[in-house]
Amino acid sequence: MSKRTMQSESTSKAFGGETVIRFEDVSFEHGHNKPILDEVNFTVRRGTKVTIMGQNGAGKTTIFGLILGDHKPESGTIHLPNGTTIATARQVIPRDQLELSVRDFFQNCFKDKKYDIDPRIDAVLEVVNLHAHKGGQDIKDRPLKMFSGGQQARLLLASALIQDPDILLLDEPTNNLDKAGIEHLTQFLIGYQKTCLVISHDAEFLNAFTHGVLYLDVYTKKVEQYVGDYFDVVQQITTRIEKENMKNAQLAKEIQENKDKANFFAMKGGQMRLVAKRMRERAEELEEEKVDVRKEDRTIKPFTIPAQNDLVGEVIGISSYSVISPKTHKPVTRECKISLRKKTHLLLSGPNGIGKSTLLEKIVNGVDGTVIAPGIRVGYYRQDFSMMDFNDTVYQSLEKIIRSVDGRLIETELRAVAASFLINADTIHTKIGSLSEGQKGLVAFARLVLLRPGLLILDEPTNHINFRHLPIIAKALDEYEGAMILVSHVLEFVQQIRIDEVLDLGK
C-alpha cells in the first residue's frame, strides 16, 4: 500500500464506519493532455457527509462522474461495496428533459417502472418543501420547464432522494434556492443518516453538516483529505500553507548562502574547489527538501463592466408585470411605475416560484408593459447560460461579442479579458458546453465586459461561482454605471452592491 493510501486510510478512520468509497491511485484525463486527476487516493466512510472543494474547473463534478461510473479512470481503481446504490442531484435539469412532466421525470429515475410512483413523489416532495397539490392542482402533470430555477433545484434533489440511495451525491444543491429552501435543505442534511458527498461554494451551508473535506488541487491534480467542519478545514489549509511558505523561505536562504560560498571557494582554486563542490551538493540537497506548497485558489482580477456610451434619459420603463399567485398558481398582473436611467440599480426579490426569471425574460424581450429605449445593448446573464451557444468555443463566443459591438475583432482585448477571468490557453479553445458550470459563469462575465451594455440584467449571478470571486464580482456590479436589474437570493452578495430601487414580487 502506498504512503498516500495509508495516510488516507488513517485520516478516514476518524469518522468510523466501513469504507464505502475508495479511490486507489486513480488518474483521469478529459481528452488528450488534459489531466484532471493524477494518482489520487482517498476514502469515504459510511454515514459521513463530505464536502468536495476545489477551484472552478478543477474536476469536482468529474469525481462524481467517476463514482457513478459515467467516466472510467485511465489508471487506478475505484472500490465500492457490491450492491451499493448511488443517486445524484445534478446542478441543472438537462435541456432534453425540460418537456417531461414531473411524474415522468421521477419515473425515469428507476430502471423498472414503479406502479406506486405517485405516493412516492408526494412523499419526497414534502421532504424538499415542494407540495404536490399546490393551489389545488396536482403538479405531477406539469412539465419541468414550467417551474422556476429554485423549484427545479428542489425537484433535482427530490429525484435523488426518491431512490433512497446508499450514497447521495449533491452538486451545488443550494443554487437557485431562496433562504427558506436553503434552511430546509440544511436541516435535512443535518439529520441525514446515510453517506453524502456535496459540492458547494456556500461556506455557511457546508459548515452546518460537514464531517470532512476532500480538496482537489487544480495544480497538482491530487486530492487532499481533511477531517473537521468546513471552517476548521479552511483554517487547517491556511495554517499549512503559512508553515510551508516559511520553511521554503528558510531553505531558499540556506541554498543561496551555499551557492555564494561555493562560488567564493571555487575562485580560490586548489583544495578549495572540493569545498565548493560540497557546497553545491548541499545546495542541491536543500532544493530537494523544499515542499510543494498547495497553491490557494486563484481569484479573478478586479474588473469593470463598462456602460454603453451616451446613455441619456430613460433606459427602460416598466408599467406592469405578472407574477404567479401562491394560492391559485396562476399568473396575476400588477401595475407599477418603474423608470430606470443611467446609474439606477433595481433589485427584484420574492420567493421561489413567484416568477422572477420569467419576468426577466419578458423584460429582455420588451413585452408585457416593458419598454427598452432604442439602441440599448442588453447584457443578460441567465441562470442556465442559454444566452451562449454551447457549440461555440470560448474564443468564438467572445469574438462574436466583440464583433457585434466594434464590427471587428480586437484580439488583444479578447485575450486580456479572457485571462482576467482565468480563461487560459487550453480553456479558450474548449466548447462552452464542455466547461464546468463555474467556468461558464466566468465566461458569461467576460462577455458582459466586452459587450459594454447600457442595461444589465442578472439572474442569480452567484450560482456555481467560487465564493472567492464573489466580492470582486459584487464590486464590479456596484460600480456599474448603466441601468441594472438584479435577482439574487444571496443576501451577503446583494449587500455589497448599490441598490436604488426594490421591486418585491412577493408583496
C-alpha positions in Angstrom: 0.0 0.0 0.0 1.4 3.4 -0.9 2.2 6.1 1.7 -0.6 8.3 0.4 -3.1 5.5 0.7 -2.0 4.8 4.3 -2.4 8.4 5.2 -5.9 8.5 3.6 -6.9 5.4 5.5 -5.7 6.7 8.8 -7.5 10.0 8.2 -10.8 8.5 7.4 -10.8 6.2 10.5 -11.6 9.4 12.5 -15.1 9.1 11.0 -15.7 5.4 12.0 -17.7 3.0 9.9 -16.8 0.9 7.0 -15.3 2.3 3.8 -18.0 2.8 1.1 -15.8 4.7 -1.5 -12.1 4.2 -2.0 -10.0 5.8 -4.8 -6.7 4.0 -5.2 -4.1 5.7 -7.5 -6.9 6.9 -9.8 -5.8 9.1 -12.8 -8.2 10.6 -15.3 -7.9 12.9 -18.3 -10.5 14.9 -20.2 -9.3 14.3 -23.7 -5.6 14.2 -24.7 -3.2 16.2 -22.5 -6.0 17.5 -20.2 -5.2 15.7 -16.9 -7.8 16.1 -14.1 -6.7 13.6 -11.5 -3.1 12.2 -11.0 -2.8 9.0 -8.9 -5.5 10.2 -6.5 -6.1 8.3 -3.2 -8.9 8.9 -0.7 -11.6 7.1 1.2 -15.1 7.9 2.4 -16.7 6.1 5.4 -20.3 5.0 5.6 -22.7 7.6 7.1 -20.3 10.6 6.7 -21.0 13.9 5.0 -18.1 15.1 3.0 -17.5 18.3 1.1 -15.6 18.3 -2.2 -13.6 21.6 -2.6 -11.6 23.0 -5.5 -11.3 25.7 -8.0 -13.8 26.1 -10.8 -12.9 23.6 -13.5 -10.6 21.5 -11.1 -12.7 18.4 -11.7 -15.1 18.2 -8.7 -18.0 17.1 -10.9 -15.7 14.7 -12.6 -15.1 12.9 -9.3 -18.9 12.4 -9.1 -18.9 11.0 -12.7 -16.2 8.5 -11.7 -18.1 7.4 -8.6 -21.3 7.0 -10.7 -19.5 5.1 -13.5 -20.2 7.7 -16.1 -16.4 8.1 -16.5 -13.7 5.4 -16.5 -10.3 6.1 -14.9 -7.2 6.0 -17.1 -5.5 4.0 -14.4 -6.1 3.0 -10.8 -9.2 1.5 -9.1 -12.4 2.8 -7.6 -13.7 0.5 -4.9 -17.4 0.4 -3.9 -19.1 -2.4 -1.9 -21.1 -4.8 -4.1 -24.7 -3.7 -4.5 -24.0 -0.1 -3.4 -26.7 2.2 -4.8 -25.8 5.8 -5.8 -28.0 8.7 -6.7 -27.1 12.3 -7.7 -28.8 15.6 -7.6 -27.2 17.4 -10.5 -26.7 21.1 -10.9 -29.3 21.6 -13.7 -32.0 19.6 -15.4 -30.8 18.5 -18.8 -32.4 20.6 -21.6 -33.8 17.5 -23.3 -35.8 16.6 -20.2 -37.5 20.0 -19.7 -40.5 18.9 -21.6 -41.1 15.9 -19.3 -43.8 16.0 -16.7 -42.8 15.8 -13.1 -44.2 12.2 -12.9 -42.2 11.1 -16.0 -39.1 12.8 -14.6 -39.3 10.8 -11.4 -40.3 7.6 -13.2 -37.1 7.9 -15.3 -35.0 7.7 -12.0 -35.7 4.0 -11.9 -34.7 1.3 -14.4 -38.0 -0.5 -13.8 -41.5 1.0 -13.9 -42.8 1.9 -10.4 -46.6 1.5 -10.2 -46.7 3.3 -6.9 -44.7 6.3 -8.2 -47.4 8.9 -7.3 -47.3 8.4 -3.5 -43.5 8.1 -3.6 -43.4 11.5 -5.4 -45.8 13.1 -3.0 -43.7 11.9 0.0 -40.4 13.1 -1.4 -41.7 16.5 -2.5 -42.8 17.1 1.1 -39.2 16.4 2.2 -37.9 19.2 -0.2 -40.7 21.6 0.8 -42.4 21.5 -2.6 -46.0 20.5 -2.2 -47.5 18.1 -4.7 -51.0 19.6 -4.7 -50.2 23.3 -4.6 -53.2 25.6 -5.2 -55.5 22.6 -5.5 -53.6 21.4 -8.6 -51.5 18.2 -8.9 -48.1 19.4 -10.0 -47.1 15.9 -11.1 -48.7 16.6 -14.5 -46.9 19.9 -15.1 -43.8 20.0 -17.4 -40.5 20.7 -15.8 -40.0 23.9 -17.9 -42.9 25.5 -16.0 -41.0 25.5 -12.7 -38.7 28.3 -11.5 -35.0 27.7 -11.1 -35.4 27.3 -7.3 -38.3 24.8 -7.8 -36.2 22.8 -10.3 -33.4 22.7 -7.8 -35.8 21.1 -5.3 -37.0 18.6 -8.0 -33.4 17.6 -8.7 -32.8 17.0 -5.0 -36.1 15.0 -4.7 -35.1 12.9 -7.8 -32.1 11.7 -5.9 -33.8 11.2 -2.6 -36.7 9.2 -4.1 -34.2 6.5 -5.0 -33.2 6.0 -1.3 -29.5 5.5 -2.2 -26.7 4.3 -0.1 -24.6 7.2 -1.4 -26.1 10.6 -2.1 -24.1 13.0 -4.4 -25.2 16.7 -4.4 -23.7 19.1 -6.9 -24.3 22.7 -5.9 -27.7 21.9 -4.3 -28.2 25.5 -2.9 -28.1 27.1 -6.4 -31.4 29.0 -7.0 -32.8 28.2 -3.6 -34.2 31.0 -1.5 -33.3 31.4 2.2 -36.2 29.2 3.3 -35.1 26.5 0.8 -31.5 26.5 2.0 -32.6 26.3 5.6 -34.9 23.4 4.8 -32.1 21.5 2.9 -29.6 22.2 5.7 -31.8 20.7 8.4 -32.5 17.7 6.2 -28.7 17.1 5.8 -28.0 17.5 9.5 -30.4 14.7 10.2 -29.5 12.6 7.2 -28.2 9.1 8.2 -26.6 7.9 5.0 -23.4 8.8 3.2 -23.4 12.1 1.4 -20.9 14.0 -0.8 -21.6 17.6 -1.5 -20.1 20.1 -4.0 -20.9 23.7 -3.0 -19.5 27.2 -2.7 -21.8 28.2 0.1 -19.5 28.2 3.2 -22.2 28.7 5.9 -24.3 25.9 4.4 -21.4 23.5 4.3 -20.2 24.2 7.8 -23.6 23.2 9.2 -23.1 19.5 8.5 -19.7 18.7 7.0 -17.6 16.0 8.7 -14.6 16.4 6.4 -13.3 17.8 3.1 -11.7 16.4 0.0 -9.7 19.2 -1.6 -9.0 18.8 -5.3 -5.9 20.8 -6.1 -6.2 22.1 -9.7 -2.3 22.4 -9.9 -1.1 19.1 -8.6 -4.2 17.1 -9.7 -4.2 15.4 -6.3 -6.9 15.1 -3.6 -6.1 16.2 -0.1 -8.3 14.8 2.7 -9.1 16.7 5.9 -11.2 16.0 9.0 -13.3 18.6 10.7 -16.1 21.0 9.8 -15.7 23.4 6.9 -14.3 26.4 8.7 -11.9 24.1 10.6 -10.6 22.7 7.4 -10.1 26.1 5.8 -8.1 27.1 8.8 -6.0 23.9 8.6 -5.2 24.6 4.9 -4.3 28.2 5.7 -2.0 27.3 8.6 -0.3 24.6 6.5 0.4 27.0 3.6 1.9 29.5 6.0 4.2 26.8 7.5 5.3 25.5 4.1 6.0 29.0 2.9 8.1 29.8 6.0 10.0 26.5 5.6 10.7 27.2 1.9 11.8 30.7 2.6 14.4 29.5 5.2 15.6 26.8 2.8 15.9 29.3 -0.1 18.1 31.5 2.2 20.3 28.5 3.1 20.5 27.5 -0.6 21.6 30.9 -1.7 24.2 31.1 1.1 25.7 27.7 0.0 25.8 28.8 -3.7 27.5 32.1 -2.7 30.1 30.2 -0.7 30.6 27.7 -3.5 31.3 30.5 -5.9 33.7 32.1 -3.5 35.7 28.9 -2.8 35.7 27.9 -6.5 37.6 31.2 -7.3 40.3 30.2 -4.8 41.3 27.1 -6.8 43.2 24.1 -5.5 41.7 22.2 -2.5 39.0 25.0 -2.2 37.4 23.5 -5.3 36.4 20.4 -3.3 34.9 22.6 -0.6 33.0 24.4 -3.4 31.7 21.1 -4.8 30.4 20.1 -1.3 28.7 23.4 -1.0 26.9 22.9 -4.4 25.9 19.4 -3.4 24.5 20.7 -0.1 22.5 23.3 -2.1 21.1 20.6 -4.3 20.1 18.6 -1.2 18.3 21.6 0.3 16.4 22.1 -3.0 15.0 18.6 -2.7 13.8 19.4 0.8 11.6 22.2 -0.4 8.0 21.3 -0.3 5.3 21.8 -3.0 3.1 24.5 -1.4 -0.6 23.9 -2.1 -1.5 27.0 -4.2 -4.6 28.7 -2.9 -7.4 29.1 -5.4 -6.7 31.9 -7.8 -9.2 34.7 -7.9 -10.3 36.6 -10.9 -8.8 40.0 -11.4 -10.8 43.1 -10.4 -12.8 44.2 -13.4 -15.2 46.9 -14.7 -18.2 46.3 -16.8 -18.1 49.5 -19.0 -21.5 51.1 -19.6 -22.7 51.9 -23.1 -21.6 55.4 -24.1 -24.0 58.3 -24.3 -26.8 56.9 -22.2 -29.4 59.7 -22.0 -32.9 59.7 -20.4 -34.9 56.5 -19.6 -33.1 53.3 -20.4 -36.1 51.0 -19.5 -39.6 51.7 -18.3 -41.9 49.1 -16.7 -45.6 49.8 -16.3 -46.9 46.3 -15.4 -45.7 42.8 -14.6 -47.0 39.3 -14.0 -46.4 37.1 -11.0 -47.5 33.6 -10.1 -50.1 33.6 -7.3 -49.0 31.3 -4.5 -52.7 30.4 -3.8 -54.1 29.7 -7.3 -50.7 29.1 -9.0 -52.0 31.3 -11.9 -50.4 34.5 -13.3 -51.6 37.8 -11.8 -50.9 41.1 -13.5 -49.9 44.1 -11.4 -49.4 47.7 -12.2 -46.2 49.6 -11.4 -44.3 52.7 -12.4 -40.6 51.9 -12.7 -38.2 54.0 -14.7 -34.5 53.1 -14.8 -32.0 55.6 -16.1 -28.2 55.6 -16.1 -26.7 54.6 -12.8 -30.0 53.1 -11.5 -29.9 49.6 -9.9 -33.1 47.7 -9.3 -33.4 44.5 -7.2 -36.2 42.1 -8.0 -37.0 40.0 -4.9 -39.5 37.3 -3.9 -39.7 33.6 -3.0 -39.0 30.7 -5.4 -41.8 30.2 -7.9 -43.1 33.7 -7.9 -41.9 34.4 -11.4 -38.7 36.4 -11.2 -36.8 34.6 -14.0 -39.9 34.7 -16.2 -40.3 38.4 -15.6 -36.6 39.0 -16.5 -37.1 37.1 -19.8 -40.2 39.3 -20.6 -38.2 42.4 -19.8 -35.4 41.4 -22.1 -37.9 40.8 -24.9 -39.7 44.1 -24.2 -43.1 42.6 -23.7 -45.9 42.9 -21.0 -45.6 46.5 -20.0 -41.8 46.9 -20.6 -40.2 49.3 -23.0 -36.4 49.4 -23.6 -35.1 52.5 -25.3 -34.0 52.1 -28.9 -30.3 51.3 -29.4 -29.7 50.0 -25.9 -27.4 47.0 -25.7 -28.7 44.5 -23.2 -26.3 42.3 -21.2 -28.3 39.3 -20.0 -26.9 36.8 -17.5 -29.2 33.8 -17.4 -29.2 31.1 -14.8 -28.9 28.3 -17.4 -26.4 30.2 -19.6 -28.6 29.7 -22.6 -27.6 33.2 -23.8 -24.5 31.4 -25.1 -24.2 28.8 -27.9 -22.9 25.7 -26.2 -21.3 24.5 -29.5 -19.1 27.6 -29.7 -15.6 27.6 -28.3 -14.9 30.2 -25.6 -12.9 32.1 -28.2 -15.8 32.1 -30.7 -18.3 33.2 -28.0 -16.1 36.2 -27.0 -15.3 37.0 -30.6 -19.0 37.3 -31.5 -19.5 39.8 -28.8 -16.5 42.0 -29.8 -17.6 42.0 -33.5 -21.2 42.8 -32.5 -20.0 45.9 -30.7 -17.0 47.1 -32.7 -17.6 45.5 -36.0 -14.2 43.9 -36.0 -12.0 41.6 -33.9 -9.7 43.1 -31.4 -7.5 40.1 -30.5 -5.5 41.7 -27.7 -8.7 42.9 -25.9 -10.3 39.4 -26.2 -7.3 37.6 -24.7 -6.7 40.1 -22.0 -10.3 40.0 -20.8 -10.3 36.2 -21.0 -7.1 35.9 -19.0 -8.6 38.1 -16.2 -11.4 35.6 -15.8 -8.9 32.7 -15.5 -9.6 31.5 -19.1 -6.2 30.0 -20.1 -4.8 28.9 -23.4 -6.4 25.5 -23.2 -9.8 26.7 -21.9 -10.2 29.4 -24.6 -10.5 26.7 -27.3 -12.9 24.5 -25.4 -16.5 24.4 -26.3 -18.8 26.2 -23.9 -20.9 23.0 -23.4 -17.7 21.2 -22.1 -16.9 23.7 -19.4 -17.9 23.3 -15.8 -20.9 25.4 -14.7 -18.5 27.7 -12.7 -16.3 28.3 -15.8 -19.5 29.1 -17.9 -20.3 31.7 -15.3 -16.9 33.3 -15.7 -17.2 33.3 -19.5 -20.6 35.0 -19.1 -19.0 37.8 -17.1 -16.2 38.1 -19.7 -18.9 38.6 -22.4 -20.5 41.3 -20.4 -17.2 43.2 -20.1 -16.7 43.0 -23.8 -20.4 43.9 -24.6 -20.3 47.3 -22.7 -24.1 47.1 -22.2 -26.5 50.0 -21.4 -28.8 47.7 -19.5 -27.5 44.8 -17.3 -29.9 42.0 -16.3 -28.6 39.4 -14.0 -30.5 36.3 -12.8 -28.7 34.6 -9.9 -25.2 35.5 -10.9 -23.6 33.9 -7.9 -24.7 30.4 -8.9 -21.8 28.0 -9.5 -19.2 30.7 -8.9 -16.3 30.1 -6.5 -17.0 32.2 -3.3 -13.6 33.8 -3.6 -14.7 35.5 -6.8 -17.9 36.9 -5.4 -16.5 40.1 -3.7 -14.8 41.1 -6.9 -18.0 40.5 -8.9 -20.1 42.4 -6.4 -17.7 45.4 -6.6 -17.9 45.4 -10.4 -21.8 45.4 -10.2 -21.8 48.1 -7.5 -19.7 50.4 -9.7 -21.6 49.7 -13.0 -22.9 53.0 -14.4 -25.6 51.8 -16.7 -29.1 50.6 -15.7 -29.2 47.3 -13.9 -31.8 44.7 -12.8 -30.6 42.1 -10.4 -32.1 38.9 -9.0 -30.1 37.1 -6.2 -31.0 35.1 -3.1 -27.6 35.6 -1.6 -28.1 38.5 0.9 -24.4 38.9 1.7 -23.7 39.4 -2.1 -26.6 41.9 -2.6 -25.5 43.9 0.5 -22.2 44.7 -1.3 -24.0 46.3 -4.3 -25.6 49.7 -4.6 -29.4 49.2 -4.9 -31.6 52.2 -5.7 -35.0 50.5 -6.0 -36.5 47.2 -4.9 -39.5 45.5 -6.5 -40.7 42.8 -4.2 -42.8 40.4 -6.2 -44.0 38.6 -3.1 -46.0 41.6 -1.9 
